[in-house]
Amino acid sequence: MCCLILLSVICIIGVTLFVFRSTRPKKMLDPTGRAVVVTGCDTGFGHAIAKRFDEAGFTVFAGVLYPEKAGAMKLRAEGSERLHVIHMDVTKDSQVQEAVDYVQKHLPDPDKDDVSMVSPSIFGHFRWF
């Protein structure tokens, strides 16, 4: 009998939380003046997330290993003027530094240091300065 009461309470709490979370309005981040750097944009997750951020209105710096291959060409063709395809091999410090310099020169709002970095295996806020 105790287990049945406990199970009922857990179910009621679960349903209440589900209803509360699903009916709450979702906050959307205003993409104006914000930039995101995405690595690994030749194919797969990086490619898809770069397109998604571009569609959402963010300025996107899409790092590709092969700037003349199909993935990079597709991003250039399908992306808006906010999507920048940049050659970046993350294993080479010189190319990463060139990418940093490019991003700093092309930030939508240079006074903001609100740049996020997305990698197929790493998510997080990254400050360029």
Number of C-alpha atoms within 10 A of each C-alpha: 6 7 8 9 10 11 12 12 12 12 12 12 12 12 12 11 11 11 11 11 11 9 8 8 8 8 6 7 9 10 14 12 17 20 27 24 22 25 27 23 28 24 12 11 16 21 22 14 20 29 20 14 20 25 15 14 17 22 26 30 27 29 27 24 17 17 17 12 11 12 18 23 15 13 21 16 9 11 18 15 10 18 23 22 21 23 20 24 17 16 8 9 11 12 15 16 13 14 21 16 12 14 21 16 10 15 21 16 13 13 8 11 16 16 21 17 18 19 16 14 9 8 11 10 11 14 10 13 7
